[in-house]
Amino acid sequence: MAAESILKATKLSKSFGGLKAVQDAEIDVPVGSITGLIGPNGAGKTTLFNLLSNFLRPDSGQVYLQGNPIQGKPPHSIAQLGMVRTFQVPRVLSRLSVLENMLLAAQHQTGEKFWNAWFLAGKIAQEERQLKEKAREILNSVGLIHMGDKYAGSLSGGQRKLLEIARVMMTDPKLILLDEPAAGVNPALIEEICGYIQSWNQSGISFLIIEHNMDVIMSLCDRVWVLAEGRNLANGEPQEVRTNPQVLEAYLGSS
């Protein structure tokens, strides 16, 4: 696999009964890039995300993370390798606080093993203090620090989006898959989210983003892949894709 690709998929296919949701799809996310994935409703974008992160098993095809095959690995193992994802509808634990939601995402905690709670109590306490400090720093960076002690269920839709994205940062990711980060969000918050993505990208994190908001895609992405009817339709730089006649017909409704 090419060293410049952090994520690469080849010939991915998935059917549900007689419906071919994804057919021989390919995608390539260069290291350090913000790559977009667009397509009309029903094109198979979220199914492709689920295949890449192994929330669904492909019928055929290969997925590579930093050159290593990852199909067959459970999603939590893939997250430990540095690839994490968000969902179109944010998933938060409503009856836990915002801070507790953040802490749950931390990887390789000493206190996760039963006997360590008895024999390594001091190390666990120190680790918890460090994780809380890290969580508060991330919450502060996305403007949610004042909500840290509130139930996550009390957050607005936009705030839940921010919490889910912030929680991903607790895993020290190398690659983040974002499923429609701007959906259902007001314009001011969309601008904030785009700023966070750009800032985190500049710190070395790669992104693959599904998004229907073309202004977001055009302003953020280095390269864009287009999916239609489960198949690759086009890929290229944002402006190149925006003026592609096939994309205009299939995605933007031109004839």
C-alpha positions as CSV (number, residue, x, y, z in Angstrom):
1,M,0.0,0.0,0.0
2,A,1.2,3.5,-0.8
3,A,2.7,5.2,2.2
4,E,0.8,8.4,1.6
5,S,-2.6,6.7,2.2
6,I,-3.8,6.5,5.7
7,L,-7.0,4.7,4.6
8,K,-7.6,2.8,1.4
9,A,-10.5,0.6,0.3
10,T,-10.7,-1.5,-2.8
11,K,-13.7,-3.3,-4.4
12,L,-16.0,-3.0,-1.4
13,S,-19.4,-4.5,-2.0
14,K,-22.4,-5.0,0.3
15,S,-25.9,-6.3,-0.4
16,F,-29.0,-6.4,1.7
17,G,-31.2,-9.1,0.2
18,G,-31.6,-8.1,-3.4
19,L,-30.5,-4.5,-2.8
20,K,-26.9,-3.8,-3.8
21,A,-26.1,-0.9,-1.4
22,V,-22.4,-0.6,-2.3
23,Q,-20.8,-2.1,-5.4
24,D,-17.0,-2.4,-6.0
25,A,-16.5,0.9,-4.2
26,E,-13.0,2.4,-3.8
27,I,-11.7,5.3,-1.7
28,D,-8.3,6.6,-0.8
29,V,-7.6,9.1,2.0
30,P,-4.1,10.6,1.9
31,V,-2.2,11.2,5.2
32,G,-3.0,14.6,6.6
33,S,-5.8,15.3,4.2
34,I,-9.5,16.3,4.6
35,T,-11.2,14.1,2.1
36,G,-14.9,14.4,1.3
37,L,-17.5,11.8,0.3
38,I,-20.6,13.1,-1.4
39,G,-23.6,11.7,-3.3
40,P,-27.4,11.9,-3.5
41,N,-29.6,10.4,-0.8
42,G,-29.5,6.6,-1.0
43,A,-26.1,6.6,-2.7
44,G,-24.6,4.3,-0.1
45,K,-22.4,6.8,1.7
46,T,-23.2,5.7,5.3
47,T,-23.1,2.1,4.3
48,L,-19.6,2.7,3.0
49,F,-18.7,4.4,6.3
50,N,-20.0,1.3,8.1
51,L,-17.9,-1.0,5.9
52,L,-14.8,1.1,6.4
53,S,-15.2,1.0,10.2
54,N,-16.4,-2.6,10.3
55,F,-19.8,-1.8,11.8
56,L,-20.9,-3.9,8.7
57,R,-18.9,-6.7,7.2
58,P,-18.4,-6.4,3.4
59,D,-19.5,-9.2,1.1
60,S,-16.2,-8.6,-0.7
61,G,-13.3,-6.1,-0.9
62,Q,-10.5,-5.0,1.3
63,V,-9.9,-2.1,3.7
64,Y,-6.4,-1.0,4.7
65,L,-5.4,1.4,7.6
66,Q,-1.9,2.6,7.2
67,G,-1.2,-0.2,4.8
68,N,-2.6,-3.0,7.1
69,P,-5.8,-4.9,6.4
70,I,-8.4,-4.2,9.1
71,Q,-11.5,-6.1,7.8
72,G,-12.5,-8.7,10.4
73,K,-11.4,-6.5,13.3
74,P,-14.1,-5.3,15.7
75,P,-14.8,-1.5,15.7
76,H,-13.2,-1.0,19.1
77,S,-10.0,-2.5,17.9
78,I,-10.0,-0.3,14.8
79,A,-10.5,2.7,17.1
80,Q,-7.4,1.6,19.2
81,L,-5.5,1.6,15.9
82,G,-6.3,5.3,15.5
83,M,-9.5,5.4,13.2
84,V,-12.7,6.6,14.9
85,R,-16.0,7.8,13.6
86,T,-19.0,9.8,14.4
87,F,-22.7,9.2,13.4
88,Q,-25.2,11.2,11.5
89,V,-27.4,11.3,14.6
90,P,-25.1,12.0,17.5
91,R,-24.8,9.2,20.0
92,V,-24.4,10.4,23.6
93,L,-25.1,8.7,26.9
94,S,-27.9,10.9,28.1
95,R,-27.9,10.0,31.8
96,L,-24.2,10.6,32.2
97,S,-22.6,14.0,32.4
98,V,-20.8,15.6,29.5
99,L,-17.5,15.1,31.3
100,E,-18.3,11.4,31.9
101,N,-19.2,10.9,28.3
102,M,-15.7,12.3,27.4
103,L,-13.9,10.0,29.9
104,L,-15.6,6.9,28.5
105,A,-13.7,7.4,25.2
106,A,-10.2,7.3,26.7
107,Q,-8.2,4.3,25.5
108,H,-6.2,1.8,27.5
109,Q,-7.3,2.9,31.0
110,T,-5.5,1.0,33.8
111,G,-8.8,0.8,35.8
112,E,-10.4,-1.3,33.1
113,K,-8.9,-4.5,34.5
114,F,-10.4,-5.8,37.7
115,W,-7.3,-6.7,39.7
116,N,-5.7,-3.3,38.9
117,A,-8.4,-1.6,41.0
118,W,-7.0,-3.5,44.0
119,F,-3.3,-3.3,43.4
120,L,-2.8,-0.1,41.3
121,A,-5.3,2.3,43.0
122,G,-2.7,5.1,43.1
123,K,-1.9,4.8,39.5
124,I,-5.6,4.7,38.6
125,A,-6.3,7.9,40.6
126,Q,-3.4,9.7,38.9
127,E,-4.6,8.6,35.5
128,E,-8.1,9.7,36.2
129,R,-6.9,13.2,37.2
130,Q,-4.9,13.4,33.9
131,L,-7.8,12.2,31.8
132,K,-10.2,14.7,33.5
133,E,-7.7,17.5,32.7
134,K,-7.4,16.4,29.1
135,A,-11.2,16.1,28.8
136,R,-11.8,19.6,30.2
137,E,-9.2,21.1,27.8
138,I,-10.9,19.6,24.8
139,L,-14.4,20.7,26.1
140,N,-13.0,24.2,26.6
141,S,-11.6,24.2,23.0
142,V,-15.1,23.5,21.6
143,G,-17.0,25.8,24.0
144,L,-18.6,23.1,26.1
145,I,-16.6,23.5,29.3
146,H,-19.6,25.2,31.1
147,M,-21.7,22.1,30.4
148,G,-19.2,19.6,31.8
149,D,-21.3,18.7,34.9
150,K,-24.7,18.7,33.0
151,Y,-26.4,15.6,31.8
152,A,-25.6,15.0,28.1
153,G,-29.3,14.5,27.5
154,S,-29.8,18.2,28.3
155,L,-27.7,19.3,25.4
156,S,-29.1,20.8,22.2
157,G,-28.7,19.0,18.9
158,G,-25.8,21.2,17.9
159,Q,-24.1,20.7,21.3
160,R,-24.5,17.0,21.0
161,K,-22.7,17.2,17.7
162,L,-19.9,19.1,19.4
163,L,-19.7,16.6,22.2
164,E,-19.5,13.6,19.9
165,I,-16.7,15.3,17.9
166,A,-14.9,16.3,21.2
167,R,-15.3,12.8,22.6
168,V,-13.5,11.4,19.5
169,M,-10.5,13.6,20.3
170,M,-10.1,11.8,23.6
171,T,-8.9,8.7,21.7
172,D,-5.9,10.6,20.2
173,P,-7.1,9.7,16.7
174,K,-5.0,9.6,13.5
175,L,-8.1,9.5,11.2
176,I,-11.6,10.7,12.0
177,L,-14.6,9.7,9.9
178,L,-17.3,12.3,10.2
179,D,-20.9,11.5,9.1
180,E,-22.6,14.8,8.2
181,P,-21.1,17.1,10.9
182,A,-23.1,20.1,9.6
183,A,-26.6,18.3,9.4
184,G,-29.2,20.1,11.5
185,V,-26.7,22.7,12.7
186,N,-27.2,26.5,12.5
187,P,-24.8,28.4,10.2
188,A,-22.8,29.9,13.1
189,L,-22.1,26.5,14.6
190,I,-21.3,25.1,11.2
191,E,-18.6,27.7,10.9
192,E,-17.2,26.8,14.3
193,I,-17.2,23.1,13.5
194,C,-15.3,23.8,10.3
195,G,-12.8,25.8,12.3
196,Y,-12.2,22.9,14.7
197,I,-11.8,20.4,11.8
198,Q,-9.2,22.7,10.1
199,S,-7.3,23.2,13.4
200,W,-7.2,19.5,14.2
201,N,-6.2,18.7,10.7
202,Q,-3.3,21.2,11.0
203,S,-2.2,19.3,14.1
204,G,-1.8,16.1,12.0
205,I,-5.2,14.4,12.1
206,S,-6.7,13.2,8.8
207,F,-10.4,13.4,8.0
208,L,-13.0,11.6,5.8
209,I,-16.2,13.5,5.8
210,I,-19.7,12.7,4.5
211,E,-21.6,16.0,4.0
212,H,-24.5,17.3,2.0
213,N,-23.6,20.9,2.6
214,M,-21.6,21.7,-0.5
215,D,-20.2,24.9,0.9
216,V,-18.6,22.9,3.7
217,I,-17.2,20.3,1.3
218,M,-15.8,23.0,-1.0
219,S,-14.2,25.0,1.8
220,L,-12.7,22.1,3.8
221,C,-11.7,19.3,1.5
222,D,-8.5,18.6,-0.5
223,R,-10.2,15.9,-2.5
224,V,-13.7,14.7,-3.0
225,W,-15.1,11.3,-3.9
226,V,-18.6,11.0,-5.4
227,L,-20.8,7.9,-4.8
228,A,-24.0,7.2,-6.8
229,E,-26.1,4.1,-6.6
230,G,-23.4,2.4,-4.5
231,R,-20.7,2.9,-7.1
232,N,-17.8,5.4,-7.6
233,L,-18.9,8.1,-10.0
234,A,-16.0,10.6,-9.8
235,N,-13.2,11.9,-7.7
236,G,-10.9,14.9,-7.8
237,E,-10.3,18.3,-6.4
238,P,-13.4,20.1,-5.1
239,Q,-13.7,22.5,-8.0
240,E,-13.1,19.7,-10.5
241,V,-15.8,17.6,-9.0
242,R,-18.2,20.6,-8.8
243,T,-18.1,21.1,-12.6
244,N,-18.1,17.4,-13.5
245,P,-21.1,16.9,-15.8
246,Q,-21.8,13.4,-14.4
247,V,-21.8,14.8,-10.9
248,L,-24.1,17.7,-11.9
249,E,-26.5,15.2,-13.4
250,A,-26.5,12.5,-10.6
251,Y,-25.9,14.6,-7.5
252,L,-27.0,18.2,-8.2
253,G,-30.0,17.3,-10.4
254,S,-28.8,18.8,-13.7
255,S,-29.8,17.2,-16.9
